[in-house]
Amino acid sequence: MLQSRYQHHLLEAGCDEAGRGCLAGPVFAAAVILPADFTHPLLTDSKQLTETERYQLRPEIEQQALAYAVASASPAEIDEINILNASFLAMHRAIEGLVPQPEFLIIDGNRFKPYANIPHQCLVKGDSRYYSIAAASVLAKTYRDDYMQQLAAEYPQYDWASNKGYGTARHRAMLVQHGPSPHHRRTFRVKSQQLNIF
């Protein structure tokens, strides 16, 4: 059973990202403030949910949240500042979009770059421990998947409709055959037959 709050006396937002390990597309992040008494029998870490369950949960999260925001950092930004810092940047953008602004942040994972003067706590596997982080993981994942589906129509050769930019065997093979698109992360190395694709 997930917990509703890490602390109980401040307005708290949960934050998570999606797409850090992909070869293509932006990294997305979401920030969510839920009611103090929020519970849900299905909500947990988005990686433990089916695609159908994630999309079933998204409107429920959006309707019940006190505030939520989704943001991203582009492949060019990932290449410029690295994927870790780009993940923090996407989280910062999501937090900035919250109205009202939170008084405390709980972050999935073990590292975070402080945002403004808002105190925070990093929580390993936080998306399977706290509802607000789980909600953020669902929003970040589904919004990113939607974005990659749109790109897939323009670049069908990479099978993004299926792999969402992750480095599947087919995606890697298509990179060898077609080379990178404008949406690939140039600093992510993909080797095939000892050749550096990028």
Backbone torsions as a table, in degrees:
resi	resn	phi	psi	omega
1	MET	NA	125.3	179.4
2	LEU	-74.1	159.3	178.8
3	GLN	-99.7	151.0	-177.4
4	SER	-83.2	-27.1	-175.5
5	ARG	-146.7	146.6	168.4
6	TYR	-82.6	-39.9	173.2
7	GLN	-135.0	163.1	-166.3
8	HIS	-120.3	2.6	-174.5
9	HIS	-113.3	-0.4	179.1
10	LEU	-127.3	155.4	176.6
11	LEU	-72.5	115.5	-167.6
12	GLU	-113.1	135.9	175.4
13	ALA	-116.4	139.9	172.9
14	GLY	-97.8	143.2	-177.8
15	CYS	-131.5	141.5	174.7
16	ASP	-154.1	165.5	-179.3
17	GLU	-126.2	168.8	175.6
18	ALA	-144.3	137.8	175.0
19	GLY	98.7	16.9	-179.7
20	ARG	-64.1	-37.7	-174.0
21	GLY	-91.8	10.8	-176.7
22	CYS	-79.4	158.8	174.1
23	LEU	-90.6	-17.6	-175.5
24	ALA	-143.2	154.9	176.4
25	GLY	88.3	167.2	179.8
26	PRO	-71.9	166.4	163.9
27	VAL	-95.7	132.4	-179.7
28	PHE	-106.9	153.1	175.0
29	ALA	-142.2	154.2	176.3
30	ALA	-135.6	152.7	174.6
31	ALA	-131.3	134.7	-173.4
32	VAL	-137.1	132.1	170.1
33	ILE	-109.3	118.5	-179.9
34	LEU	-105.7	156.9	173.4
35	PRO	-58.5	150.1	-176.5
36	ALA	-60.3	-28.0	-177.0
37	ASP	-101.1	15.6	-176.4
38	PHE	-65.7	134.4	169.5
39	THR	-142.7	159.4	175.7
40	HIS	-157.5	131.2	-175.7
41	PRO	-69.5	-21.8	-175.8
42	LEU	-101.5	-29.8	-170.7
43	LEU	-64.9	127.5	173.5
44	THR	-159.6	-170.9	176.7
45	ASP	-46.6	128.1	-175.3
46	SER	-59.7	-27.1	-179.7
47	LYS	-69.0	-19.4	178.9
48	GLN	-92.1	-1.1	-178.3
49	LEU	-105.8	153.8	172.9
50	THR	-77.0	164.8	177.2
51	GLU	-59.4	-41.4	178.3
52	THR	-60.7	-42.9	179.7
53	GLU	-64.9	-40.4	179.4
54	ARG	-61.8	-44.9	-179.1
55	TYR	-73.6	-23.9	172.6
56	GLN	-69.8	-38.3	-177.4
57	LEU	-75.9	-31.1	-172.2
58	ARG	-55.2	-51.2	179.7
59	PRO	-65.5	-30.6	177.5
60	GLU	-66.0	-43.1	178.0
61	ILE	-61.8	-46.9	-176.3
62	GLU	-65.2	-34.8	-179.7
63	GLN	-74.9	-34.3	-174.1
64	GLN	-93.8	-18.2	-179.0
65	ALA	-65.3	144.2	170.8
66	LEU	-70.8	-30.9	175.8
67	ALA	-164.4	147.9	172.8
68	TYR	-152.4	155.2	176.3
69	ALA	-153.8	146.8	178.8
70	VAL	-126.1	138.6	-178.9
71	ALA	-146.6	174.8	-177.9
72	SER	-148.6	166.9	169.8
73	ALA	-126.5	135.8	-170.4
74	SER	-77.0	163.5	173.6
75	PRO	-56.2	-37.2	178.3
76	ALA	-63.9	-39.8	177.8
77	GLU	-68.3	-37.8	176.6
78	ILE	-59.9	-45.7	-179.7
79	ASP	-65.3	-33.3	-176.4
80	GLU	-76.7	-41.7	-171.8
81	ILE	-117.1	0.5	-179.1
82	ASN	81.9	160.3	-170.4
83	ILE	-66.8	-35.1	179.5
84	LEU	-63.6	-50.0	-180.0
85	ASN	-67.2	-32.9	176.6
86	ALA	-67.0	-34.6	175.4
87	SER	-63.7	-43.5	176.7
88	PHE	-62.4	-40.6	180.0
89	LEU	-61.8	-44.4	178.6
90	ALA	-63.2	-40.3	176.7
91	MET	-63.0	-44.6	179.1
92	HIS	-59.2	-41.9	178.9
93	ARG	-64.3	-39.2	178.1
94	ALA	-65.8	-45.2	179.7
95	ILE	-61.1	-41.2	179.4
96	GLU	-59.2	-28.8	-178.2
97	GLY	-81.6	-4.3	-178.9
98	LEU	-77.8	132.8	172.7
99	VAL	-133.4	112.7	4.8
100	PRO	-75.6	164.3	174.8
101	GLN	-72.8	140.2	179.4
102	PRO	-73.0	161.0	176.4
103	GLU	-102.8	-10.4	-179.6
104	PHE	-154.6	145.4	-179.1
105	LEU	-121.8	137.1	168.6
106	ILE	-116.1	128.1	-169.5
107	ILE	-116.6	131.9	175.2
108	ASP	-71.9	131.3	178.4
109	GLY	110.7	-168.7	-174.4
110	ASN	-116.7	4.6	180.0
111	ARG	-142.3	146.3	177.9
112	PHE	-161.9	145.9	174.2
113	LYS	-95.3	121.1	-175.2
114	PRO	-51.2	142.2	178.8
115	TYR	-108.8	123.3	-179.2
116	ALA	48.9	-133.2	178.3
117	ASN	-112.0	23.1	-177.3
118	ILE	-84.9	122.1	177.6
119	PRO	-64.9	153.6	-178.4
120	HIS	-145.2	164.7	174.2
121	GLN	-137.0	125.4	174.2
122	CYS	-84.5	138.6	-175.8
123	LEU	-134.6	110.8	177.6
124	VAL	-63.9	131.4	-175.6
125	LYS	57.6	33.3	-179.9
126	GLY	-62.4	-26.1	-179.1
127	ASP	-71.8	-11.4	173.9
128	SER	-110.4	12.0	-179.0
129	ARG	-122.4	-29.0	-175.0
130	TYR	-131.2	134.9	-176.1
131	TYR	-59.3	-41.7	-175.4
132	SER	-66.9	-36.2	177.0
133	ILE	-71.0	-41.1	176.6
134	ALA	-59.7	-42.1	178.4
135	ALA	-62.6	-42.5	178.1
136	ALA	-63.2	-37.8	179.7
137	SER	-65.2	-38.0	178.4
138	VAL	-66.5	-45.1	-179.9
139	LEU	-65.4	-46.0	-179.4
140	ALA	-60.5	-44.0	-178.3
141	LYS	-66.1	-47.5	-175.6
142	THR	-71.1	-38.8	177.5
143	TYR	-66.7	-37.3	177.0
144	ARG	-67.7	-42.6	177.9
145	ASP	-59.7	-41.8	176.8
146	ASP	-58.7	-43.9	-179.1
147	TYR	-63.1	-44.0	-179.1
148	MET	-68.6	-31.3	174.5
149	GLN	-62.7	-40.1	178.1
150	GLN	-65.1	-43.7	178.2
151	LEU	-65.0	-31.6	-177.8
152	ALA	-62.1	-31.7	178.6
153	ALA	-66.5	-30.0	-179.7
154	GLU	-86.6	-29.4	-177.9
155	TYR	-129.6	67.5	-174.2
156	PRO	-66.0	-20.2	-174.3
157	GLN	-65.9	-21.1	-176.5
158	TYR	-93.2	-2.2	177.5
159	ASP	61.1	34.7	-179.4
160	TRP	-65.6	-24.3	177.4
161	ALA	-59.6	-29.6	-179.8
162	SER	-97.9	-48.3	-172.1
163	ASN	-92.8	-10.1	177.4
164	LYS	56.9	22.9	177.3
165	GLY	97.8	-4.8	177.7
166	TYR	-73.9	160.2	-171.6
167	GLY	-84.3	60.2	175.9
168	THR	-68.1	167.6	179.6
169	ALA	-60.8	-41.4	179.5
170	ARG	-66.6	-42.3	179.5
171	HIS	-60.2	-45.2	179.5
172	ARG	-63.9	-40.5	179.2
173	ALA	-63.7	-39.1	179.7
174	MET	-70.4	-29.5	174.1
175	LEU	-64.9	-40.7	177.8
176	VAL	-63.5	-42.3	-174.9
177	GLN	-75.0	-43.6	-171.9
178	HIS	-106.5	-14.3	-173.2
179	GLY	78.5	174.8	-176.1
180	PRO	-76.4	151.6	173.2
181	SER	-91.0	173.6	174.4
182	PRO	-64.3	-13.4	-177.0
183	HIS	-99.4	0.7	176.5
184	HIS	-80.5	151.1	178.6
185	ARG	-86.5	112.0	-171.8
186	ARG	-70.8	-21.4	179.8
187	THR	-87.2	-4.4	175.9
188	PHE	-90.6	120.9	-172.0
189	ARG	-91.6	131.8	176.2
190	VAL	-124.6	118.8	-176.9
191	LYS	-110.8	134.6	176.5
192	SER	-143.4	127.1	-177.9
193	GLN	53.8	38.4	177.7
194	GLN	66.4	14.0	178.9
195	LEU	-104.9	136.8	177.3
196	ASN	-87.3	114.1	-173.3
197	ILE	-61.2	-38.6	-176.7
198	PHE	-95.4	NA	NA
